[in-house]
Amino acid sequence: MIDSNNEIELIEKALMGNQRAFKTLYDLHVDALYRFLCQFSDQPSQIEEWTQRAFIKAFKKLSQFNQRSSFKTWLFTIGLNEMRTDMRKKIHFEDLDDKYMEAESQETVEDSTIWKKAKSAIQQLTPEKRMICLLHIAEDYSHAEIAQMIGITEGSSRIILHRAKQELRTLVSK
């Protein structure tokens, strides 16, 4: 993992047109962004598109990165916005939940019952609860970072996560 000072140095070099710095930033974050976006689609080509569009937009607007958050947080925000824009254009979230449930039923027997229950429960959350839950628990973002990423207050992030956890407990215990 790269420290924030080295990352800032890479960003500065990238702003001066250094292609190697662009490539290094890409290599540092592409896998994490892709894994995160996998939570919102079962179509690898769609996830790859969101990931690529996020990087293209990030590099085009790199001069606007103000270092109030980490580069990763800024990039994930762009990735989330790309996904949300695409979803609004192409798919209703209710349809997305149906697709996840269909994919769930096609999984191999290798998955444990507990894992299946947990995955199924997460997929039953509303998109907003699922997003906040995954950002906080799986990606370890703070409520302040989540609030900034998705345009809500920090308090709202906390409340939504609390409600999501309550709902997950209920769903998993069934």
Summary of the structure (lengths in Angstrom):
residues: 174
radius of gyration: 17.4
end to end distance: 40.0
largest distance: 56.1
contacts: 464
relative contact order: 0.09
helix: 80%
strand: 0%
